[in-house]
Every structure is written in C-alpha cells, then in structure tokens.
Amino acid sequence: MYNLINRKDLHQTCKKRRIVIYYIKIDKHLYIGSSTYFSNRIRNHRYLLINNKHYNKYMQNVFNKYTTASFGILQEFEEVFNKKELFQIESDWCKILKSDLNLEDPTLTGGNHFTKPVYQYDKQGNLVRKWNSVNEASIELNLNRHPIYSCAGNNNINHKSSFGFVWSYTQNPITYENKTGSNLNKTPVALYDAGILEQEFKSLADLSKYLLVLFPNSTKSSLLGAAFNSAKKGWKIRNKYTVKYL
C-alpha cells in the first residue's frame, strides 16, 4: 500500500507502463479501477483529488473529509485482448471487495462515472442505436471512445463523423457535413515568421503543403492541424510561425 499524496510513493510504482487493476483507499472507503497505462491514470487521480476536480463527486467529498488516500495494485497483466475484458475483471473485483466508491458497473461505463445517453446515427440521419453512454458504445463496438466524445460534443447544426457515424447527446434530426481534407474552409490565410509576413495562401490546405517543404519529417495532417490551431488559437508552429485568416 502506497500513499497517494506522497510523490516518492507515486514515482516508485509508476516507473513503467503497466496494465493493472488497482485500488484507492480513503479511510474505510474503497475505489477499484483498471488501466492500460497505470502511471498516467494514478497521477490523474491524484491531481484531480488534490485540486477538488474529480469527476466522481462522492469520492471527492470523501477525500476532502480525510485529506489523505492510499493506493495499490490488485492484479497486473502482461497484455489484455481488449478493454471489455479488463473492465469485466475490474467489475469482478468491485463485487469481491464491495467497493463503495464505484458508483456504476465498470462494464457499462468503462470506469467513467459521468455518463449520459448518446445517439448513434448514420450519415443520412437515421438513428442506428441509443447507447447508455459513450463508454458503453466504445466497449461494445471495440472503438476508441475519444473520437466519439469529440463528435458528440460538437454543438454545431452540421455534425462531423466518427468511425463512419454521427454521434449526438441529443435526439434531433441532424445533417452531416464533411469538414476535413479537401472540404476545409477555403478562407485565405497568411503565414508569419516572428511577426513578419512571409506568404499568403488560398487555404489552410495549401499552407500545409508549403509547411511540408519546410518540415519534411512531419506529416501533412499534423501540419494542417498545427496551422488550424495557430489560426484559431494563436499557437505557434515549431515555436516560430503563426497563421492568421485574411
């Protein structure tokens, strides 16, 4: 058992990537979790609890009362075939140890206590299925949940897609619009080097081709994303270039 608040204990157990079933104990209360990247997951728990931001509000309230927590590993694996298998083992441990800080069955939520229904549509706007949560859909379909979160969280009338489907938290008629690749907004942009105008381009896509010449070891998609973030958020590309819409 290790002290979650103690950085030395944290470092001692997180020297390498590990696939585990772990526990966090706060006084007499217990939480069971699973992770394919334990070092990142346990550090995230620590950060959220200390900063009063944990998504599990019951767990956060218990921590706020006792201000200390311990953690340890219940089971470790060399590999797992899929996350659904890992969540099932986690669920079994929850039942065995009667963990009171796990608010929902991990096989349905993937360990995420913030859940709400999500609707899966095809690109023609036909409802395919209603899921209890993004995690349930990702586990059942064996898909990465993050692109689904990103798609469902898009509040625009015209939705982007993920894995060939449109995902939404609201059951409304929707339309699909491809906003990637050649269909990117054709708004002209300008590239600046240390604040000095270097060149103007017809679109972000054309700019990314130019950047690929400057940075041949990168990919066009990564440079396109960097250019978009620079134009929208003012971020620098390679700590040097900035992009502005004309």
C-alpha positions in Angstrom: 0.0 0.0 0.0 1.3 3.4 -1.0 0.5 7.0 0.0 -1.3 8.6 -3.0 -0.3 12.1 -1.8 3.4 11.2 -1.5 5.3 11.9 -4.7 8.0 9.4 -3.8 5.5 6.5 -3.4 3.9 7.6 -6.7 7.2 7.6 -8.5 8.2 4.2 -7.1 5.2 2.4 -8.6 5.0 4.3 -11.9 8.4 3.8 -13.4 7.0 1.9 -16.4 3.8 1.5 -18.4 1.6 -1.2 -16.6 -1.7 -2.9 -17.3 -3.4 -3.3 -13.9 -6.4 -3.5 -11.7 -5.7 -1.0 -8.9 -7.4 0.4 -5.8 -7.6 3.7 -4.0 -8.5 3.6 -0.3 -9.7 6.7 1.6 -10.2 5.8 5.3 -12.6 2.8 5.1 -13.9 3.7 1.6 -12.6 1.8 -1.5 -12.4 2.5 -5.2 -11.4 -0.1 -7.8 -10.1 0.9 -11.2 -8.4 -0.5 -14.2 -5.9 1.0 -16.7 -3.7 0.0 -19.6 -1.4 2.9 -18.6 -1.3 2.9 -14.8 1.2 5.7 -14.3 -0.9 8.2 -16.2 -4.1 7.1 -14.5 -3.0 7.2 -10.9 -1.3 10.6 -11.4 -4.5 11.9 -12.9 -6.5 10.7 -9.9 -4.0 12.4 -7.6 -4.2 15.7 -9.5 -8.0 15.7 -9.6 -8.4 14.9 -6.0 -5.9 17.4 -4.7 -7.4 20.2 -6.9 -11.0 19.3 -6.0 -11.9 18.4 -9.6 -12.5 14.7 -9.5 -15.4 13.5 -11.8 -16.5 11.1 -9.0 -18.1 13.6 -6.7 -18.7 11.1 -3.9 -15.0 10.1 -4.0 -14.0 13.8 -4.0 -16.2 14.5 -0.9 -14.7 11.6 1.0 -11.2 12.8 0.1 -12.0 16.3 1.2 -13.1 15.0 4.6 -10.0 12.8 5.2 -7.4 14.7 3.0 -5.3 11.5 2.5 -5.5 8.4 0.4 -3.5 5.2 -0.3 -3.3 3.1 -3.4 -2.0 -0.3 -4.6 -2.2 -2.9 -7.3 -4.6 -5.8 -7.1 -3.7 -7.6 -10.3 -1.2 -7.0 -13.2 -1.3 -8.3 -16.8 1.3 -8.7 -19.5 -1.4 -8.0 -22.1 -5.2 -7.9 -22.5 -7.1 -8.7 -25.6 -9.5 -5.8 -25.3 -10.7 -3.2 -22.8 -14.0 -5.0 -22.4 -12.1 -8.0 -20.9 -10.3 -5.6 -18.5 -13.5 -3.9 -17.4 -15.1 -7.3 -16.7 -12.2 -8.2 -14.3 -12.5 -4.8 -12.7 -16.2 -5.4 -12.2 -15.5 -8.7 -10.5 -13.0 -7.1 -8.1 -15.6 -4.4 -7.2 -18.1 -7.2 -6.2 -15.5 -9.2 -4.3 -14.2 -6.2 -2.3 -17.6 -4.4 -2.2 -16.0 -1.1 -3.3 -18.4 1.7 -2.2 -16.7 4.5 -4.3 -17.5 2.8 -7.6 -20.9 4.3 -8.4 -21.6 2.3 -11.5 -20.7 -1.0 -13.2 -17.3 -0.6 -15.0 -18.5 -3.0 -17.8 -21.1 -0.3 -18.8 -19.2 2.9 -18.1 -15.5 2.0 -18.6 -14.7 3.4 -15.2 -16.2 6.8 -16.1 -18.8 8.0 -13.6 -20.0 10.8 -15.7 -22.4 9.1 -18.1 -25.3 10.2 -20.3 -27.1 8.7 -23.3 -25.5 9.1 -26.7 -27.3 8.6 -30.0 -25.6 6.9 -33.0 -26.7 8.0 -36.5 -25.7 7.0 -40.0 -24.6 9.9 -42.3 -28.1 10.1 -43.7 -29.5 11.0 -40.3 -31.1 7.6 -39.5 -30.9 6.6 -35.9 -28.8 3.4 -35.5 -28.9 2.9 -31.8 -29.3 4.7 -28.5 -26.4 3.9 -26.0 -26.4 4.5 -22.3 -23.0 6.2 -22.6 -20.1 6.8 -24.9 -18.1 4.2 -23.0 -20.8 1.6 -23.4 -20.7 2.2 -27.2 -16.9 2.1 -27.4 -16.7 -1.1 -25.4 -19.4 -2.9 -27.2 -18.1 -1.8 -30.7 -14.5 -2.0 -29.6 -13.8 1.6 -30.7 -11.7 4.3 -29.2 -14.1 6.5 -27.1 -12.3 9.8 -27.5 -13.3 10.5 -31.2 -16.9 9.6 -30.2 -16.7 12.1 -27.3 -15.4 14.7 -29.7 -18.1 14.1 -32.3 -21.0 14.0 -29.7 -19.7 17.2 -28.1 -19.9 19.1 -31.4 -22.8 21.6 -30.9 -23.0 22.8 -34.5 -26.1 22.0 -36.6 -23.8 20.3 -39.1 -22.0 17.4 -37.4 -18.7 15.8 -38.1 -18.5 12.0 -38.1 -16.5 9.4 -36.1 -15.9 5.8 -37.4 -18.4 6.4 -40.2 -21.3 7.5 -37.9 -22.6 10.8 -36.4 -22.9 10.8 -32.6 -25.0 13.2 -30.6 -26.1 13.7 -27.0 -29.5 14.9 -28.2 -32.1 13.0 -30.3 -32.7 15.5 -33.0 -32.7 15.4 -36.8 -29.2 16.1 -37.9 -27.3 16.7 -41.1 -23.8 15.6 -41.9 -21.1 17.9 -43.4 -17.6 16.8 -44.2 -15.2 19.4 -42.8 -11.9 17.6 -43.4 -9.3 17.3 -46.1 -10.3 19.0 -49.4 -13.5 20.4 -47.9 -11.7 22.6 -45.4 -12.9 26.2 -45.4 -11.2 27.9 -48.3 -10.7 31.1 -46.4 -7.3 32.7 -47.4 -4.6 32.7 -44.7 -1.2 34.3 -44.1 1.9 32.8 -42.7 4.0 35.0 -40.4 7.6 34.4 -39.3 8.3 36.1 -36.0 5.6 38.6 -36.8 6.7 39.3 -40.3 4.5 38.3 -43.2 6.2 35.6 -45.2 3.5 34.4 -47.6 -0.3 34.3 -48.3 -2.2 31.1 -49.2 -5.7 30.4 -50.6 -6.4 27.9 -47.8 -5.1 26.1 -44.8 -4.7 23.0 -47.0 -2.4 25.0 -49.4 -0.4 26.3 -46.4 0.1 22.8 -45.1 1.7 21.8 -48.4 4.2 24.7 -48.0 4.9 23.7 -44.4 5.6 20.2 -45.5 8.5 21.5 -47.6 9.9 23.3 -44.6 9.4 20.3 -42.3 9.8 17.2 -44.4 9.9 14.9 -41.4 6.4 15.9 -40.4 3.1 14.7 -42.0 0.7 16.9 -43.9 -2.2 16.1 -41.5 -0.1 17.1 -38.4 0.9 20.4 -40.1 -2.6 21.1 -41.1 -3.7 20.7 -37.5 -0.9 22.9 -36.3 -1.9 25.6 -38.8 -5.5 25.4 -37.8 -4.7 25.8 -34.1 -2.4 28.7 -34.9 -5.1 30.5 -36.9 -7.9 29.8 -34.3 -5.9 30.0 -31.0 -2.8 31.9 -31.9 -0.5 29.0 -31.2 3.0 29.0 -32.7 4.1 26.4 -35.2 7.5 25.0 -34.2 7.8 27.9 -31.8 8.3 30.3 -34.7 5.5 30.6 -37.3 2.0 31.9 -36.8 -1.1 31.8 -39.0 -3.9 34.4 -39.5 -7.1 34.3 -41.5 -7.3 37.1 -44.1 
